[in-house]
Amino acid sequence: MAVISASFRQRFRARIEAPVAAIFARSRLTPNMLTLIGFGIAIAGAYLAAIQLWIPAGLVVGFGAAFDLFDGALARATGKTSKFGAFLDSTMDRAGEAVVYIGLVFGLLTLGDTNGAALAAATMAAAFMVSYARAKSDSLGYSSGTGMANVGLAPREVRSVILVIGLLAAAFDLRFLIGAIALIAVLAAITTIQRIYFVYRQSQPTNQEVQK
């Protein structure tokens, strides 16, 4: 079960990513530069969360999540796709997600909410399991490309949206943020299980292989 279908991703790329990538292509920015800029935006969002400026943090984290879509699009638009670029993008995505949760941990600890801080750390671990399941399945030859990205309830896009909503709502009541973090943790755990099962199904011999 996937929240974001492959067809939706294709339509989004055609209608949003491609036009924006064309704008970036006129500049001197390279895809790898966009990747590093996106990581810088994540650091800014993490800092704002650490000092409990929840609405600015939500806006910056949301902007960073949207901005992160365009490095790959620029690479495709300019013909500058590379294995290193894909590696850097994936690595910085994980680093950016981690630094935001670290900011949340500091912010919640400053407020004296140790339970919330522990939950944020646990949610970061759960989110990383989702990404690791995809990376490991790709390395073993299962559902390479975007196949695994379409498996599960909480890919990175969904987690980002929930977190941004939680950050914005935290300005009115911190319990909204705690609830958002808890929801991400649960959905990420379910997504990891879904991806494990998906790979398990792929690893089973087909009827034709059994008959041989």
Contacts in CASP RR format, 6 or more apart in sequence:
PFRMAT RR
TARGET T0000
AUTHOR 0000-0000-0000
METHOD contacts of the structure
MODEL  1
MAVISASFRQRFRARIEAPVAAIFARSRLTPNMLTLIGFGIAIAGAYLAA
IQLWIPAGLVVGFGAAFDLFDGALARATGKTSKFGAFLDSTMDRAGEAVV
YIGLVFGLLTLGDTNGAALAAATMAAAFMVSYARAKSDSLGYSSGTGMAN
VGLAPREVRSVILVIGLLAAAFDLRFLIGAIALIAVLAAITTIQRIYFVY
RQSQPTNQEVQK
1 152 0 8 1.000
1 153 0 8 1.000
1 194 0 8 1.000
2 150 0 8 1.000
2 151 0 8 1.000
2 152 0 8 1.000
2 153 0 8 1.000
2 155 0 8 1.000
3 152 0 8 1.000
3 153 0 8 1.000
3 154 0 8 1.000
3 155 0 8 1.000
3 158 0 8 1.000
4 150 0 8 1.000
4 155 0 8 1.000
4 157 0 8 1.000
4 158 0 8 1.000
5 150 0 8 1.000
6 146 0 8 1.000
6 147 0 8 1.000
6 150 0 8 1.000
9 146 0 8 1.000
9 149 0 8 1.000
9 150 0 8 1.000
13 73 0 8 1.000
16 69 0 8 1.000
17 69 0 8 1.000
17 70 0 8 1.000
17 73 0 8 1.000
18 73 0 8 1.000
18 77 0 8 1.000
20 70 0 8 1.000
20 73 0 8 1.000
21 70 0 8 1.000
21 72 0 8 1.000
21 73 0 8 1.000
21 74 0 8 1.000
21 76 0 8 1.000
21 77 0 8 1.000
21 78 0 8 1.000
22 77 0 8 1.000
24 34 0 8 1.000
24 70 0 8 1.000
24 74 0 8 1.000
24 77 0 8 1.000
25 74 0 8 1.000
25 77 0 8 1.000
25 78 0 8 1.000
29 37 0 8 1.000
29 74 0 8 1.000
30 74 0 8 1.000
30 80 0 8 1.000
31 71 0 8 1.000
31 72 0 8 1.000
31 74 0 8 1.000
31 75 0 8 1.000
31 78 0 8 1.000
31 80 0 8 1.000
31 81 0 8 1.000
31 85 0 8 1.000
31 89 0 8 1.000
32 71 0 8 1.000
32 84 0 8 1.000
32 85 0 8 1.000
32 88 0 8 1.000
34 67 0 8 1.000
34 70 0 8 1.000
34 71 0 8 1.000
34 72 0 8 1.000
34 74 0 8 1.000
35 68 0 8 1.000
35 71 0 8 1.000
35 85 0 8 1.000
35 88 0 8 1.000
35 89 0 8 1.000
35 92 0 8 1.000
36 92 0 8 1.000
37 67 0 8 1.000
38 64 0 8 1.000
38 67 0 8 1.000
38 68 0 8 1.000
38 71 0 8 1.000
38 92 0 8 1.000
38 96 0 8 1.000
39 92 0 8 1.000
39 95 0 8 1.000
39 96 0 8 1.000
39 99 0 8 1.000
41 60 0 8 1.000
41 63 0 8 1.000
41 64 0 8 1.000
41 67 0 8 1.000
42 61 0 8 1.000
42 64 0 8 1.000
42 95 0 8 1.000
42 96 0 8 1.000
42 97 0 8 1.000
42 99 0 8 1.000
42 100 0 8 1.000
43 96 0 8 1.000
43 99 0 8 1.000
44 60 0 8 1.000
45 56 0 8 1.000
45 57 0 8 1.000
45 58 0 8 1.000
45 60 0 8 1.000
45 61 0 8 1.000
45 100 0 8 1.000
45 103 0 8 1.000
46 57 0 8 1.000
46 96 0 8 1.000
46 99 0 8 1.000
46 100 0 8 1.000
46 102 0 8 1.000
46 103 0 8 1.000
46 104 0 8 1.000
47 103 0 8 1.000
48 56 0 8 1.000
48 57 0 8 1.000
48 58 0 8 1.000
48 60 0 8 1.000
49 57 0 8 1.000
49 58 0 8 1.000
49 61 0 8 1.000
49 100 0 8 1.000
49 103 0 8 1.000
49 104 0 8 1.000
49 106 0 8 1.000
49 107 0 8 1.000
49 167 0 8 1.000
50 103 0 8 1.000
50 104 0 8 1.000
50 106 0 8 1.000
50 107 0 8 1.000
50 110 0 8 1.000
51 107 0 8 1.000
51 110 0 8 1.000
52 107 0 8 1.000
52 110 0 8 1.000
52 111 0 8 1.000
54 167 0 8 1.000
54 168 0 8 1.000
54 170 0 8 1.000
54 171 0 8 1.000
54 177 0 8 1.000
55 167 0 8 1.000
55 168 0 8 1.000
55 171 0 8 1.000
57 167 0 8 1.000
58 163 0 8 1.000
58 164 0 8 1.000
58 166 0 8 1.000
58 167 0 8 1.000
58 168 0 8 1.000
59 168 0 8 1.000
61 100 0 8 1.000
61 160 0 8 1.000
61 163 0 8 1.000
61 164 0 8 1.000
61 167 0 8 1.000
62 160 0 8 1.000
62 164 0 8 1.000
65 156 0 8 1.000
65 157 0 8 1.000
65 160 0 8 1.000
65 161 0 8 1.000
65 164 0 8 1.000
68 93 0 8 1.000
71 89 0 8 1.000
72 81 0 8 1.000
72 89 0 8 1.000
74 80 0 8 1.000
75 81 0 8 1.000
75 82 0 8 1.000
75 85 0 8 1.000
90 131 0 8 1.000
90 135 0 8 1.000
93 131 0 8 1.000
93 156 0 8 1.000
94 128 0 8 1.000
94 131 0 8 1.000
97 124 0 8 1.000
97 127 0 8 1.000
97 128 0 8 1.000
97 131 0 8 1.000
97 156 0 8 1.000
97 159 0 8 1.000
98 124 0 8 1.000
98 128 0 8 1.000
100 163 0 8 1.000
101 120 0 8 1.000
101 121 0 8 1.000
101 123 0 8 1.000
101 124 0 8 1.000
101 127 0 8 1.000
102 124 0 8 1.000
104 117 0 8 1.000
104 120 0 8 1.000
104 177 0 8 1.000
104 181 0 8 1.000
105 117 0 8 1.000
105 120 0 8 1.000
105 121 0 8 1.000
106 117 0 8 1.000
107 117 0 8 1.000
108 114 0 8 1.000
108 116 0 8 1.000
108 117 0 8 1.000
108 120 0 8 1.000
109 117 0 8 1.000
111 174 0 8 1.000
113 174 0 8 1.000
113 178 0 8 1.000
116 178 0 8 1.000
116 181 0 8 1.000
119 178 0 8 1.000
119 181 0 8 1.000
119 182 0 8 1.000
119 185 0 8 1.000
120 181 0 8 1.000
122 185 0 8 1.000
123 181 0 8 1.000
123 182 0 8 1.000
123 184 0 8 1.000
123 185 0 8 1.000
123 188 0 8 1.000
126 184 0 8 1.000
126 185 0 8 1.000
126 188 0 8 1.000
126 189 0 8 1.000
126 192 0 8 1.000
127 156 0 8 1.000
127 159 0 8 1.000
127 184 0 8 1.000
127 188 0 8 1.000
129 188 0 8 1.000
129 189 0 8 1.000
129 192 0 8 1.000
130 154 0 8 1.000
130 155 0 8 1.000
130 156 0 8 1.000
130 159 0 8 1.000
130 188 0 8 1.000
130 191 0 8 1.000
130 192 0 8 1.000
130 195 0 8 1.000
131 156 0 8 1.000
133 148 0 8 1.000
133 191 0 8 1.000
133 192 0 8 1.000
133 195 0 8 1.000
133 196 0 8 1.000
133 199 0 8 1.000
134 148 0 8 1.000
134 149 0 8 1.000
134 195 0 8 1.000
137 143 0 8 1.000
137 148 0 8 1.000
137 195 0 8 1.000
137 198 0 8 1.000
137 199 0 8 1.000
138 144 0 8 1.000
138 145 0 8 1.000
138 148 0 8 1.000
140 199 0 8 1.000
142 148 0 8 1.000
142 198 0 8 1.000
142 199 0 8 1.000
142 202 0 8 1.000
142 203 0 8 1.000
143 151 0 8 1.000
143 198 0 8 1.000
143 199 0 8 1.000
143 202 0 8 1.000
148 195 0 8 1.000
148 198 0 8 1.000
149 155 0 8 1.000
151 191 0 8 1.000
151 194 0 8 1.000
151 195 0 8 1.000
151 198 0 8 1.000
152 190 0 8 1.000
152 191 0 8 1.000
152 194 0 8 1.000
152 195 0 8 1.000
153 187 0 8 1.000
153 190 0 8 1.000
153 191 0 8 1.000
153 194 0 8 1.000
154 162 0 8 1.000
154 184 0 8 1.000
154 187 0 8 1.000
154 188 0 8 1.000
154 190 0 8 1.000
154 191 0 8 1.000
155 191 0 8 1.000
158 187 0 8 1.000
159 184 0 8 1.000
159 187 0 8 1.000
159 188 0 8 1.000
162 180 0 8 1.000
162 183 0 8 1.000
162 184 0 8 1.000
162 187 0 8 1.000
163 180 0 8 1.000
163 181 0 8 1.000
163 184 0 8 1.000
165 176 0 8 1.000
165 180 0 8 1.000
166 176 0 8 1.000
166 177 0 8 1.000
166 179 0 8 1.000
166 180 0 8 1.000
166 181 0 8 1.000
167 177 0 8 1.000
167 180 0 8 1.000
169 176 0 8 1.000
169 177 0 8 1.000
169 180 0 8 1.000
170 176 0 8 1.000
170 177 0 8 1.000
END
